[in-house]
Structures are given as C-alpha cells and as structure tokens.
C-alpha cells in the first residue's frame, strides 16, 4: 500500500533458525520443480507442488510457466475422457482459487499471478460478472493497483460491457478520491468508445 512504512524487528536465535529451515525447504522444492519442468513431468502431483510453491512466492515466474504447461497437458488429457468438460471446469476453478489466494494473501501486485488469472479466464469457462466483482473488491483495498485496473479492462472487453457502465464506475471511484489517477486514466481511455455509444 502507499504511504505505509515498513517496520523491522530483530529476530531471535530461534526465529533465525526457523527462517533458515524455511529457506532450505523452499530451495529444495524449487530445485525439484525445476527438475520436473526439464523432464516434462505433467502430473496432478506436480501441479499440486507448484501451488505449494506459488502460495509461498507468487513472483516465481518460471513456476507459473511450468504450471501452465502442466495445465495445458491436463486439459488435453481431460478432453479425451468422458467427463472432460467437468474435469476441465474443476481445473479452471482451482486455478481461479489459487490466483485469488495469491493476490489476496501474498502479493496483490504480482505480475505472474495476474497474468495467470487472465490466461485462465481467456479460455472462456469463467463467470465474467464474478471477475468484475473481484476487481471491484480489490480496488476497494487499493484503488491504485494498476494490475487490477488492467485486468478489469481485459474482463470488461471480454464481457463486452458498455463504456457507459465503466464510465459510471470511474465516476464513483473519482468521487471517492479525486486523486485516484488510475481511475482518471481509465476514464480517459473510455471517451472514444463512449462517444460512439452515445452517437
């Protein structure tokens, strides 16, 4: 968040030992996943391990890439089965849950996480109204999160929402805080479309 100073406190000996143990486990998991990626291990177990890693560090771009490789493989395999659509839908829903968790709890400005969410939504099996509501929720927490604003523009275009609706939303955000430059910028991008709609 903006204008929030970080505070640091000295760690005790026990806290330092615990930190070193966590780092060791993190490195071990990272090495295992990178090895799996090189060997093209595309199993549900590998997918679960990537989730474990990304909840700890959602800025690990290579792991997001590996996760997409696994999911693409699992989508292809599921499409061959009888209950393929249900399996694919479940995988997509799990991905939405993971990205939401990473954005909510780990890092709301993680490029990799927002990219992954956009990728899964672009597949077409998601509730776009829910995605708009999610953006509204996250923009209440941090009105200047440009990742969320970019994602909102993507979802709005995919849902074919009118510029009028989005213009009203930006008006609401500006009324809340006139210094919300992210909202002002988005508003400017809507003018051309708004004029066409009103013509």
Buried (B, 14 or more C-beta within 10 A) or exposed (E): EEEEEEEEEEEEEEEEEEEEEEEEEBEEBBEBBEEBBEEEBBEEEBBEBBBEBBEBBBBBEEBBBBBBBBBEBBBEEBEEEEEBEEBBBEBBBBBBEBBBBBBEEBBBBBEBBBBBBBBBBEEEBBEBEEBBEBBBEBBEEBBBBBBBBBBBBBBBEBEEBEBEEBBEBBEEBBEEEEEBEBBEEBBEEBEEBBEEEEE
